[in-house]
Amino acid sequence: MSNFEDLLKECKRQDSQALLKLYNICCQPVYNACLHIVLNEFDAEEIMQDSILKAFGLLDKFLGTKKDFIAFVKKIAVNKSIDWYRKHSKDPFFKEIENETDTIAEDVEEEAYPIDKIIEKMELLPNGYKMVMKLHLLDEMDFVDIAEMMNVKASTVRSQYVRALDKLRKSISLEYEYREFNKKQ
């Protein structure tokens, strides 16, 4: 029997130390998933807490690995986050953008642009783009799962991802060109 299976048994017996240990295992990835959608720390933390409590209430039915449990809680959290976003935001997840193609801009030299700057640029994207990029890249969710949670087609999610990636690359490319131009001056 694995350590996680033993931990689950203790949690099912309502052992407070085991529940705290299980909470600590999943709180950070679940919080990150929430934050990627609701975009503020307070609400992300509230949703994370609610999601973990809901998952704890379903422990008797859970059979799986540590990774499965984290994915299970993240799915609850993402659904709650999307519901929160729909209730509190006037912006739809996805806006139809006219006259934009799903092409990707040319690559910029990878070593020329640090990751923290890429993340800064990602934060400037429209919310729908930002959410899809973070859910796909950081939370490693596939387009089908994201689409299912958002009640849209997977092709719509993929299209939004490609457009977000294109906008991000163009933004980075412009800044890179600007830096290069200023170096020559």
BALOBA-1460 file (C-alpha; in Angstrom, 3 decimals):
// residues 185
<rec num="1" residu="m" x="0.000" y="0.000" z="0.000"/>
<rec num="2" residu="s" x="1.300" y="3.474" z="-0.866"/>
<rec num="3" residu="n" x="1.748" y="6.375" z="1.516"/>
<rec num="4" residu="f" x="-1.059" y="8.232" z="-0.231"/>
<rec num="5" residu="e" x="-3.456" y="5.281" z="0.176"/>
<rec num="6" residu="d" x="-2.606" y="5.208" z="3.889"/>
<rec num="7" residu="l" x="-3.165" y="8.957" z="4.099"/>
<rec num="8" residu="l" x="-6.563" y="8.585" z="2.418"/>
<rec num="9" residu="k" x="-7.587" y="5.906" z="4.905"/>
<rec num="10" residu="e" x="-6.683" y="8.196" z="7.789"/>
<rec num="11" residu="c" x="-8.575" y="11.063" z="6.156"/>
<rec num="12" residu="k" x="-11.663" y="8.887" z="5.705"/>
<rec num="13" residu="r" x="-11.516" y="8.294" z="9.473"/>
<rec num="14" residu="q" x="-11.540" y="12.093" z="9.899"/>
<rec num="15" residu="d" x="-8.036" y="12.213" z="11.395"/>
<rec num="16" residu="s" x="-7.312" y="15.952" z="11.599"/>
<rec num="17" residu="q" x="-3.548" y="15.591" z="11.036"/>
<rec num="18" residu="a" x="-4.137" y="13.491" z="7.920"/>
<rec num="19" residu="l" x="-6.724" y="15.955" z="6.608"/>
<rec num="20" residu="l" x="-4.264" y="18.804" z="7.130"/>
<rec num="21" residu="k" x="-1.573" y="16.849" z="5.296"/>
<rec num="22" residu="l" x="-3.947" y="16.178" z="2.382"/>
<rec num="23" residu="y" x="-4.949" y="19.844" z="2.365"/>
<rec num="24" residu="n" x="-1.279" y="20.873" z="2.169"/>
<rec num="25" residu="i" x="-0.706" y="18.504" z="-0.735"/>
<rec num="26" residu="c" x="-3.349" y="20.060" z="-2.948"/>
<rec num="27" residu="c" x="-3.787" y="23.652" z="-1.751"/>
<rec num="28" residu="q" x="-1.102" y="25.333" z="-3.896"/>
<rec num="29" residu="p" x="-1.975" y="23.780" z="-7.290"/>
<rec num="30" residu="v" x="-5.686" y="24.305" z="-6.622"/>
<rec num="31" residu="y" x="-5.116" y="27.909" z="-5.556"/>
<rec num="32" residu="n" x="-3.068" y="28.572" z="-8.713"/>
<rec num="33" residu="a" x="-5.822" y="27.167" z="-10.925"/>
<rec num="34" residu="c" x="-8.375" y="29.422" z="-9.209"/>
<rec num="35" residu="l" x="-6.161" y="32.476" z="-9.438"/>
<rec num="36" residu="h" x="-5.685" y="31.950" z="-13.177"/>
<rec num="37" residu="i" x="-9.424" y="32.393" z="-13.629"/>
<rec num="38" residu="v" x="-10.708" y="34.791" z="-10.971"/>
<rec num="39" residu="l" x="-7.574" y="36.974" z="-11.124"/>
<rec num="40" residu="n" x="-7.604" y="38.060" z="-7.487"/>
<rec num="41" residu="e" x="-6.027" y="36.417" z="-4.472"/>
<rec num="42" residu="f" x="-8.876" y="36.746" z="-1.990"/>
<rec num="43" residu="d" x="-11.510" y="35.067" z="-4.165"/>
<rec num="44" residu="a" x="-9.029" y="32.460" z="-5.394"/>
<rec num="45" residu="e" x="-8.321" y="31.489" z="-1.797"/>
<rec num="46" residu="e" x="-12.032" y="31.319" z="-0.933"/>
<rec num="47" residu="i" x="-12.765" y="29.125" z="-3.949"/>
<rec num="48" residu="m" x="-9.772" y="26.920" z="-3.167"/>
<rec num="49" residu="q" x="-11.002" y="26.410" z="0.409"/>
<rec num="50" residu="d" x="-14.549" y="25.601" z="-0.747"/>
<rec num="51" residu="s" x="-13.267" y="23.188" z="-3.381"/>
<rec num="52" residu="i" x="-11.046" y="21.298" z="-0.966"/>
<rec num="53" residu="l" x="-13.880" y="21.065" z="1.577"/>
<rec num="54" residu="k" x="-16.191" y="19.716" z="-1.124"/>
<rec num="55" residu="a" x="-13.551" y="17.146" z="-2.119"/>
<rec num="56" residu="f" x="-13.105" y="16.145" z="1.531"/>
<rec num="57" residu="g" x="-16.839" y="15.497" z="1.681"/>
<rec num="58" residu="l" x="-16.458" y="13.082" z="-1.228"/>
<rec num="59" residu="l" x="-13.429" y="11.182" z="0.116"/>
<rec num="60" residu="d" x="-15.433" y="8.014" z="0.812"/>
<rec num="61" residu="k" x="-16.072" y="7.672" z="-2.921"/>
<rec num="62" residu="f" x="-12.536" y="8.558" z="-4.024"/>
<rec num="63" residu="l" x="-10.231" y="5.825" z="-5.283"/>
<rec num="64" residu="g" x="-7.071" y="7.026" z="-6.936"/>
<rec num="65" residu="t" x="-3.564" y="8.349" z="-6.667"/>
<rec num="66" residu="k" x="-2.226" y="11.592" z="-5.275"/>
<rec num="67" residu="k" x="-2.106" y="13.013" z="-8.805"/>
<rec num="68" residu="d" x="-5.727" y="11.918" z="-9.398"/>
<rec num="69" residu="f" x="-6.830" y="13.605" z="-6.178"/>
<rec num="70" residu="i" x="-5.148" y="16.893" z="-7.063"/>
<rec num="71" residu="a" x="-6.740" y="16.758" z="-10.534"/>
<rec num="72" residu="f" x="-10.112" y="15.974" z="-8.941"/>
<rec num="73" residu="v" x="-9.927" y="18.980" z="-6.601"/>
<rec num="74" residu="k" x="-8.615" y="21.222" z="-9.388"/>
<rec num="75" residu="k" x="-11.569" y="20.280" z="-11.564"/>
<rec num="76" residu="i" x="-13.980" y="21.226" z="-8.763"/>
<rec num="77" residu="a" x="-12.048" y="24.474" z="-8.260"/>
<rec num="78" residu="v" x="-11.951" y="25.382" z="-11.939"/>
<rec num="79" residu="n" x="-15.700" y="24.835" z="-12.229"/>
<rec num="80" residu="k" x="-16.314" y="26.988" z="-9.151"/>
<rec num="81" residu="s" x="-13.930" y="29.636" z="-10.503"/>
<rec num="82" residu="i" x="-15.687" y="29.745" z="-13.844"/>
<rec num="83" residu="d" x="-19.033" y="30.092" z="-12.087"/>
<rec num="84" residu="w" x="-17.578" y="32.898" z="-9.988"/>
<rec num="85" residu="y" x="-16.179" y="34.614" z="-13.081"/>
<rec num="86" residu="r" x="-19.489" y="34.412" z="-14.923"/>
<rec num="87" residu="k" x="-21.301" y="35.863" z="-11.918"/>
<rec num="88" residu="h" x="-18.858" y="38.698" z="-11.188"/>
<rec num="89" residu="s" x="-17.456" y="39.713" z="-14.549"/>
<rec num="90" residu="k" x="-19.126" y="41.660" z="-17.312"/>
<rec num="91" residu="d" x="-16.595" y="40.353" z="-19.823"/>
<rec num="92" residu="p" x="-17.368" y="37.048" z="-21.523"/>
<rec num="93" residu="f" x="-14.626" y="34.428" z="-21.507"/>
<rec num="94" residu="f" x="-14.220" y="34.729" z="-25.226"/>
<rec num="95" residu="k" x="-14.871" y="37.655" z="-27.476"/>
<rec num="96" residu="e" x="-15.245" y="37.083" z="-31.160"/>
<rec num="97" residu="i" x="-12.498" y="38.948" z="-32.912"/>
<rec num="98" residu="e" x="-13.141" y="39.963" z="-36.466"/>
<rec num="99" residu="n" x="-10.504" y="39.977" z="-39.186"/>
<rec num="100" residu="e" x="-7.992" y="38.006" z="-37.173"/>
<rec num="101" residu="t" x="-6.490" y="34.810" z="-38.450"/>
<rec num="102" residu="d" x="-5.238" y="31.886" z="-36.437"/>
<rec num="103" residu="t" x="-1.641" y="32.236" z="-37.546"/>
<rec num="104" residu="i" x="1.297" y="32.445" z="-35.258"/>
<rec num="105" residu="a" x="3.916" y="35.191" z="-35.473"/>
<rec num="106" residu="e" x="7.516" y="34.314" z="-36.210"/>
<rec num="107" residu="d" x="9.575" y="33.106" z="-33.284"/>
<rec num="108" residu="v" x="11.877" y="35.420" z="-31.390"/>
<rec num="109" residu="e" x="15.244" y="34.199" z="-30.163"/>
<rec num="110" residu="e" x="14.442" y="32.248" z="-26.999"/>
<rec num="111" residu="e" x="17.390" y="33.439" z="-24.945"/>
<rec num="112" residu="a" x="16.662" y="37.075" z="-25.812"/>
<rec num="113" residu="y" x="13.548" y="37.319" z="-23.664"/>
<rec num="114" residu="p" x="13.448" y="36.227" z="-19.992"/>
<rec num="115" residu="i" x="10.536" y="34.179" z="-18.679"/>
<rec num="116" residu="d" x="9.482" y="36.807" z="-16.137"/>
<rec num="117" residu="k" x="9.007" y="39.296" z="-18.980"/>
<rec num="118" residu="i" x="6.940" y="36.730" z="-20.896"/>
<rec num="119" residu="i" x="4.724" y="36.275" z="-17.843"/>
<rec num="120" residu="e" x="4.372" y="40.064" z="-17.546"/>
<rec num="121" residu="k" x="3.272" y="40.215" z="-21.179"/>
<rec num="122" residu="m" x="0.850" y="37.330" z="-20.613"/>
<rec num="123" residu="e" x="-0.795" y="39.305" z="-17.797"/>
<rec num="124" residu="l" x="-1.597" y="42.087" z="-20.297"/>
<rec num="125" residu="l" x="-3.658" y="39.793" z="-22.521"/>
<rec num="126" residu="p" x="-7.470" y="39.942" z="-22.442"/>
<rec num="127" residu="n" x="-8.922" y="37.764" z="-19.655"/>
<rec num="128" residu="g" x="-10.197" y="34.985" z="-21.925"/>
<rec num="129" residu="y" x="-6.835" y="34.618" z="-23.626"/>
<rec num="130" residu="k" x="-5.000" y="34.759" z="-20.329"/>
<rec num="131" residu="m" x="-7.238" y="32.106" z="-18.762"/>
<rec num="132" residu="v" x="-6.859" y="29.674" z="-21.647"/>
<rec num="133" residu="m" x="-3.084" y="30.110" z="-21.735"/>
<rec num="134" residu="k" x="-2.710" y="29.609" z="-17.997"/>
<rec num="135" residu="l" x="-5.090" y="26.652" z="-17.815"/>
<rec num="136" residu="h" x="-3.391" y="24.973" z="-20.763"/>
<rec num="137" residu="l" x="0.257" y="25.835" z="-20.083"/>
<rec num="138" residu="l" x="0.471" y="26.143" z="-16.317"/>
<rec num="139" residu="d" x="-2.285" y="23.792" z="-15.168"/>
<rec num="140" residu="e" x="-1.646" y="21.374" z="-18.043"/>
<rec num="141" residu="m" x="-5.313" y="21.055" z="-18.961"/>
<rec num="142" residu="d" x="-6.139" y="19.962" z="-22.478"/>
<rec num="143" residu="f" x="-8.430" y="21.958" z="-24.744"/>
<rec num="144" residu="v" x="-11.270" y="19.441" z="-24.450"/>
<rec num="145" residu="d" x="-11.356" y="19.710" z="-20.640"/>
<rec num="146" residu="i" x="-11.202" y="23.505" z="-20.738"/>
<rec num="147" residu="a" x="-13.979" y="23.587" z="-23.341"/>
<rec num="148" residu="e" x="-16.141" y="21.220" z="-21.301"/>
<rec num="149" residu="m" x="-15.816" y="23.388" z="-18.204"/>
<rec num="150" residu="m" x="-16.581" y="26.567" z="-20.138"/>
<rec num="151" residu="n" x="-19.426" y="25.053" z="-22.159"/>
<rec num="152" residu="v" x="-17.839" y="25.854" z="-25.514"/>
<rec num="153" residu="k" x="-16.351" y="23.793" z="-28.323"/>
<rec num="154" residu="a" x="-12.777" y="22.563" z="-28.030"/>
<rec num="155" residu="s" x="-12.067" y="24.263" z="-31.364"/>
<rec num="156" residu="t" x="-13.093" y="27.593" z="-29.796"/>
<rec num="157" residu="v" x="-10.671" y="27.074" z="-26.917"/>
<rec num="158" residu="r" x="-7.879" y="26.069" z="-29.302"/>
<rec num="159" residu="s" x="-8.592" y="29.097" z="-31.466"/>
<rec num="160" residu="q" x="-8.465" y="31.401" z="-28.434"/>
<rec num="161" residu="y" x="-5.197" y="29.779" z="-27.367"/>
<rec num="162" residu="v" x="-3.637" y="30.256" z="-30.805"/>
<rec num="163" residu="r" x="-4.783" y="33.879" z="-30.888"/>
<rec num="164" residu="a" x="-3.434" y="34.462" z="-27.384"/>
<rec num="165" residu="l" x="-0.124" y="32.907" z="-28.338"/>
<rec num="166" residu="d" x="0.001" y="35.055" z="-31.468"/>
<rec num="167" residu="k" x="-0.723" y="38.249" z="-29.493"/>
<rec num="168" residu="l" x="1.907" y="37.299" z="-26.918"/>
<rec num="169" residu="r" x="4.533" y="36.582" z="-29.565"/>
<rec num="170" residu="k" x="3.766" y="39.820" z="-31.415"/>
<rec num="171" residu="s" x="4.041" y="41.797" z="-28.182"/>
<rec num="172" residu="i" x="7.352" y="40.163" z="-27.339"/>
<rec num="173" residu="s" x="8.598" y="40.610" z="-30.882"/>
<rec num="174" residu="l" x="7.756" y="44.322" z="-30.847"/>
<rec num="175" residu="e" x="9.512" y="44.859" z="-27.546"/>
<rec num="176" residu="y" x="12.496" y="42.838" z="-28.721"/>
<rec num="177" residu="e" x="12.728" y="44.935" z="-31.889"/>
<rec num="178" residu="y" x="12.437" y="48.103" z="-29.807"/>
<rec num="179" residu="r" x="15.265" y="46.968" z="-27.515"/>
<rec num="180" residu="e" x="17.443" y="46.055" z="-30.487"/>
<rec num="181" residu="f" x="16.725" y="49.409" z="-32.105"/>
<rec num="182" residu="n" x="17.702" y="51.266" z="-28.928"/>
<rec num="183" residu="k" x="20.935" y="49.268" z="-28.654"/>
<rec num="184" residu="k" x="21.956" y="50.513" z="-32.107"/>
<rec num="185" residu="q" x="21.265" y="54.151" z="-31.229"/>
